[in-house]
Amino acid sequence: MIEDDCADSGIPLPKDQDLKTWDTNFAKVDQATLFDPILAANYLNIKSLLDLTCQTVADMSKGKTPEQIRETFHIKNDFTPEEEEAIRKESQWAFE
C-alpha cells in the first residue's frame, strides 16, 4: 500500500502472525471480562471481534462434559435425573 503524497515510502502492513498473536493475547481474560466485548461487538456489529470472542468461549467448552461446562459457565442444572437421562438417550451420538 502506498501513500498518495509520498510514493517513495510505503505503509507497512501488519503481519498476519502478529495479528493472531495480538488476538490470542486480547482474548486471554477472565470469563466475566470476556462477555463484555461479546455484548459490545454484537451491539456495534463488529463481526471480527464477535467471531474472536465467541470462538474463545467455544474453545473454553470444547472437550468438556456437560457437568464441566455447567461448572465453567455457572449454569444451574434444572433437569430432573429422568429428564437428563431421556436427553442423553435421544442425543447419545453427542456423548460418544
C-alpha positions in Angstrom: 0.0 0.0 0.0 1.4 3.4 -1.0 0.5 6.9 0.3 -0.7 9.3 -2.3 1.5 12.2 -1.3 4.7 10.3 -1.0 5.2 7.5 -3.5 8.7 6.6 -2.4 7.8 5.4 1.1 5.4 2.5 1.7 3.0 2.0 4.6 3.9 -1.2 6.5 1.2 -3.7 6.7 0.9 -5.8 9.9 1.9 -9.4 9.6 -0.9 -12.0 10.0 1.1 -13.8 12.7 1.4 -10.6 14.7 -2.4 -10.1 14.5 -3.1 -13.6 15.5 -0.8 -13.3 18.5 -2.4 -10.0 19.4 -5.9 -11.6 19.1 -4.9 -14.5 21.3 -3.5 -12.2 24.0 -6.5 -10.0 23.8 -8.9 -12.9 24.4 -6.9 -14.2 27.4 -9.0 -12.6 30.0 -11.3 -14.0 32.8 -14.7 -15.2 31.8 -16.6 -12.2 33.2 -14.5 -9.8 31.3 -14.8 -11.8 28.1 -18.6 -11.4 27.9 -18.4 -7.5 27.8 -16.6 -7.4 24.4 -19.1 -10.1 23.2 -22.0 -7.9 24.0 -20.3 -4.7 22.7 -19.3 -6.4 19.4 -22.8 -7.7 18.9 -24.4 -4.3 19.6 -21.9 -2.4 17.4 -22.0 -5.1 14.7 -18.2 -5.8 14.8 -18.1 -9.2 13.2 -14.4 -9.9 13.6 -14.5 -9.1 17.3 -17.6 -11.1 17.8 -16.1 -14.0 16.0 -12.9 -13.8 18.1 -14.6 -13.6 21.4 -17.3 -16.2 20.6 -14.6 -18.6 19.4 -12.8 -18.1 22.7 -15.9 -19.1 24.6 -16.4 -22.1 22.3 -12.8 -23.2 22.9 -13.5 -23.0 26.7 -16.2 -25.6 26.4 -14.5 -27.9 23.8 -13.9 -31.4 25.0 -15.8 -30.9 28.3 -18.6 -32.9 29.7 -22.0 -31.2 30.3 -21.2 -31.1 34.0 -17.9 -29.4 33.4 -19.5 -26.9 31.1 -22.1 -26.1 33.7 -19.4 -25.6 36.3 -17.3 -23.4 33.9 -20.2 -21.1 33.0 -22.1 -21.3 36.3 -25.1 -22.9 34.7 -27.7 -24.4 37.0 -28.9 -27.9 36.0 -32.6 -27.7 36.2 -33.3 -31.1 34.7 -34.6 -33.9 36.8 -32.5 -37.1 36.6 -35.2 -38.7 34.5 -35.2 -35.8 32.0 -31.5 -35.7 31.8 -31.4 -39.5 31.1 -34.0 -39.1 28.4 -32.0 -36.3 26.7 -28.8 -38.4 26.9 -30.6 -41.3 25.2 -32.0 -39.1 22.5 -28.6 -37.4 21.9 -26.4 -40.4 22.5 -24.3 -39.6 19.4 -23.1 -36.4 21.1 -21.7 -38.2 24.1 -19.6 -40.7 22.2 
